[in-house]
Amino acid sequence: MITPLAVLVPLAIGSGVLAQNIQLAPKQYHNLPLGKIKPSGWLYDQLTVQINGLAGHEHDFYDYVAQSDWLGGDSYYSDLEEAGSYWFNGLVPNGVIMDDATIMSQTQQFMDFVFANQDSTGWIGPEVFDLSKPRYLWGRYPFLFGVMQMVEYNSSLADVVIPPIYKFVNVANSMLQNGTGFEPWTQTRWGDFVIALEWLYENYPNGNEDLLLSTMSLIQEHGVAWDEVFEDQYFPKTATENLTNPFNNVLTWHGVNMAEGLKAPAASYRYTHNQSQLDSSSQGWDLLFQYHGRPSGIFAADEYLAGLQAVRGTELCDVVETMFSGSYLYQVIGDPKFADRVERIAYNALPATLTGTMWSRQYLQQQNQVAAMNMTPDPFPTDTSYSNVFGLQPNHPCCTVNHPQGWPKFVTNAFVTTPDQASLIHLYLGPFSVATTLANGNAVNVAVDTIYPFSDTLTTTIRADAAFTYYVRIPSWVSKGTIAINGGAEEAVAPSNGLHAISVGAGTTTIILNVPPEITLESRPEGSVAVHRGPLHYAFDISRNQTVLTQNAQQPLAVDLQFLATEAWQYAIDPSTLTFHSNPPSSGTLPSPIFDSGLPPLTITATACLIEWGLAGSEFVDSPPENPECTGAPTEITLWPFGATKLRIGEFPVFKST
């Protein structure tokens, strides 16, 4: 067996080296405080849909996080074991970036309630409902992330919340020294605790440097050695259900643990200064997507890593946690591959696993998904046959409370600054507004007017008190991109490490950026292909009927939906015939919600033919057949952005039409 313990660089705490002299390794880029970046245009509408949907109403009726439950203390999950922390972590940025007073009031009340229930030992939140259950640390990590965001937005809260957080850190440190407080989930997710401790170290050390460094070291010591998990010799190259996990903690191959664990070595690097930890996070990222990646940007894990087959599932929690990890890894490491993938996930995998109105969500999504129903037999080795139904909580409730962090954290990480705070970087392309103050009191306002990714053009207006260098990320898929400044001639973009630099003067500067991509093909198993253009993955949107399976008694909009195909989907395509079509809205405003059938203004057509392509069960599709023969005459089909499809074929067999 491989040891689950991480190898640490000795910190020499308490042996003559003052903790105050240990500097955390700097990030390549810094995030802006919550509230400085806001969505605009279609993205603002998308966040509006989210808070008008399930995410914004869970507090009103959903058993795990409804106020009536956590105030009464009678909900198992309201005690920060999972649901309460997840909900708080996601709703804090939702409320702030959308200026939603109701949500901000709810999150403030929740935080106040948690700290009011801190016991004399320092343990935060109400005690677990089952008093015989041991105390485990990991469920508190997302709560700490929520508090960090609250303090970033309103620094006056620090005087109130930092002292009780240190009481918790003290009790956590004591528990770890005594060999308690951890179980498999705590052991896999330790990187999140380290990130929270590092935030305290940099922003509110308050003379507790030794305590913080000691706690970082202890939680990593008791945790999974992610640097070993991410070694090529140990990393699983296929679906894992028939493999023997070489680690003592079998949850290392669990999808959500993997999504969160990606950033753990990079978090460790910041206090150990061990370069190999950075290399480990980067290699783990590459291995994960090489052997389990999907054209939608995310990876396959129907509970555990699931290989490359298009019928295998991806958990919604995998989606939002990978987006957050990718943003963190970009800020620490600076490799644009992280930003490229986060943008792909946000514009494909995230909306694909939610209904357009965001009142129902899946537990698992599939690349080739010809039905959303209670499937027989179950195509998922560990999860239930109900997992791809769109509903309130199919399979497990975690994704219901955790998915709301996806969109707002995409927004809050869309711009970053250089470490000296002198330059601003537009990282994730889309419609945003930014109001911040850079170094030397340089007040800067940025407005990005675009319908990207449903267009290739972004118009950015910058107002600044003083001159500075502005950067914009040029994604790797851009072909012959151009930029024009203040009405000047177009010039070819010239990115360095993915960033194009622009000298911005005091006053107003206008930038018009064109980032046209080509249609590209991705090779998939069985000789199939996936179709991309820029950040968007394209799929055949299968028309469907809808049946309401269940309806929540307290909230009738919260329903479980069955989708069944109402047309043939067994198509092979001729990749040489792919043709892009753009039909921009005459009003300049996209439909709402944009991620639903037939609504995006971009499509790709292909010559296709029906083939023999069977089902592997009652309503889930078999692997794409290799070298299929047409059973009918060639025809033209339309492919739509993947995120707008709910039943789909995203990986196609191929044929030659001529």
Helices and strands as residue ranges (DSSP letters): G 19-21, E 30-31, E 37-39, H 41-52, H 54-61, H 67-72, G 76-79, H 83-97, H 101-116, G 138-140, H 141-153, G 155-157, H 158-177, H 184-188, H 190-203, H 209-221, H 226-229, G 250-253, H 255-261, H 264-272, H 275-292, E 313-315, H 316-333, H 336-347, H 349-352, E 364-366, E 371-372, H 398-402, G 403-405, H 406-412, E 415-417, E 424-426, E 432-438, G 439-441, E 442-449, E 457-464, E 468-473, E 482-485, E 491-492, E 499-504, E 507-514, E 519-523, G 525-527, E 529-533, E 536-541, E 544-551, E 559-565, E 571-573, G 575-577, E 579-582, E 602-610, E 635-641, G 642-644, E 648-649
